[in-house]
């Protein structure tokens, strides 16, 4: 496999939100919170080993996809153009899969195919896939259930009437999560404390659910808490392993726990290899199948790709159509992060998984194409540049 030759610069951001005013509480930070805050790495990106403790998500036998033999189905010049863009934006891994074959793979210096990488918020679509499985198994009765059915602390609260579907569509009407360095705030405690559930449940409803799309870092935490409650004594990592990771043939992955034996951070910190993410993309490409096995219901994949009532570019994942030149994650004026697309996608059916700063899995069913890009965070990421470069070369 080829390797990128460029200087990997230290860029990192923990969240796509801009800091807000501190929302202090009377809660004293716990010792693990203070320890983590004191040990925050001075360089960026933060090493994965800092995120402790971790719980292993057991995989199956890693497939070790080999590069396709020539002739390939994507023009070599198109692949070079895509690789050039990836290199210029500090990419650690670039994989291109087309119609049953790995056609291109490059890794940055120091990065091995077997390395687990940080894809930030791409954990959320994996959690969403598990919801489709859990609903089929009857662990989740319906995604139109009120969340208060599972998060009983909200059962007699207006927040408990928010449906799982509204959470999955990012239209829950809850106040936004914003990074905050003050260790007494609910945001800081949700990220660093030994109990991330309690601060997540402190967030309030600020408008009628189902009215406004707002991509909120809080939402996956709530969905993860609800799913874990539905699973009973089955640990999330074990459920992810048996229902998704092993059937995909992925290598062992890891999730970050709030404390030893505690719960995962559901909005981020699923550490996996680039090929693992390729297999997730192929699962979506193949409408939930791995080989002949239906791992995720095809109807659920279709639901994930159906535009929501509050955003035509988002169902339960991001959709490439209709074209928007500047994609905003929230109308909240404090939330200034946005991603540009210099041109419409060259395939109307393109969908993608989105992690902060250009972490992407692009899926194009009409071209039988999956593209994985993992790298250092770039706020100047052009969402159209990489997939369109490759799509121009498809035959």
C-alpha positions, 0 to 999 in steps of 0.5 A: 500500500502506498503511503502519504509523504507530508508533514502531519501537523498537530490539529485537533478539536474535541467538538464542533461547537464554539465555547459558550458562557459557563453554566455553573452548578453546585456539583463538585468535580470528582477526582477522575474529572480533575485528573483528566483535566490536569492531564489534557495533552499539550499537543494535538491531536490528543493520543488515543491512549489518553482516553482511559479507561477503554473497553474492547469491542471484540471483532471477528477475523479482520478481512485485510482487503487487498488492492485490486489487480489492474485494470481498475474501474476508476481512472488513475488520474482521478485517484491521483487527484483525490490523493493529492487533495487528501495529502494537502489536508493532512489525511492519515488514511484514504481507502477507495472501494468499488464494486467488490474491490479495494482500488486504492489505499494510502496511509500517512507516515507512521500510520499502519493499516492496523492502527485504530484511529480517532474519527471523532463523532462517527460513533453516532451513525454506528449507534444509529445502526444498532437502533435498527437492530434493537428495534427489530429484536424488540429491545426498542419497541418503536423509534416513535416511543417517547424517550421517557420510556427508557430514560425513566428520570424524564418519564414525568417531564416534558423532555420525556415526551421527545421521541427517539425518532426526533432524537435520531433526526436531530430535532429534539428541541434540547439546549445545545452542548457547548465545550466549556473548560469550567469543571463545574459546568454540565458540559465539562462534566459530561465530557470528563467526569466519572459519571457522564449520565447525570450531566447529560440529563440536566440539559433542558428542552428549549423549544417544541420537538420536531420543529428545528434541525440542530446537530447536537453533541448531546443527542448521541449521549441520550440515545446511548443511555436509552439503548443501554437501559433497553439492553438491561445487563448486556453491555453496549460494547458486547452488543456492538460486538455481537450484532455489528462488529463481528458480523462485519469481520472487523478487527477489535475496536475500543470505546472510551468509558466514563469510569472503570466498568462505566458507560461509553461516550456514545457521541465520540471515541469509537476507536477503529481502523480505516478498514473497519470504517470501510466495512461500515460503509459497505454495509450501508452500500449493501443495504444492511447485508454482509455477504448473504447475511442481513445484519441490519434490516434493509428497511432501517438503512432506507429510513436512515437515508430518508430526509427528515421533516426539518432538514432535507440533507439529513435523515439519520445520516447526512445526504448529498442532495439537495446541494447546499454550498455551506452546510450549517449544523445548527441555527444557534448563532453561537454555533459557528462551525460549518462545512463548505461544498464547492460544487454539487455531488456528481452522484445524486444518491451520495450519502455520508458519515460525518466526523468532525474536521473531515472524517468521512465515509462517503457511500454512492450506491449507484456507483457501488463506491465507498470512500473512507477519509480519516485524518487530522481535523481541517475546518477548511474541508471541502465536502465535494472535492474528494468524492467528486475527484473520484466520481469523475474517474468512474467508468 
